[in-house]
């Protein structure tokens, strides 16, 4: 697994990070990539501060999930930036 960000997983000690059911970051804001009980190995993205209560990432691969989550955050940040520019 080659994730770019410094996610913290809930895997057991000496267990590969791919055994996680949730990966979390708390800075610059709280966000997670996680599984839901009853939904198999499908991964979801949650970041309340950016308005993502539980976004289905359409993948079971942690690396792809991170890529999609970063893309979602970038699109949201760009949208916010454009709205602020319009205000000015």
ABEGO torsion letter per residue (X at the ends): XBBABBBBBABBBGBBAAABABBBBAOABBBBBBBBBGAEABBBBBBAAAGBABBBAGBABAAAAAAAAAAAAAAAAAAAAAAAAAAX
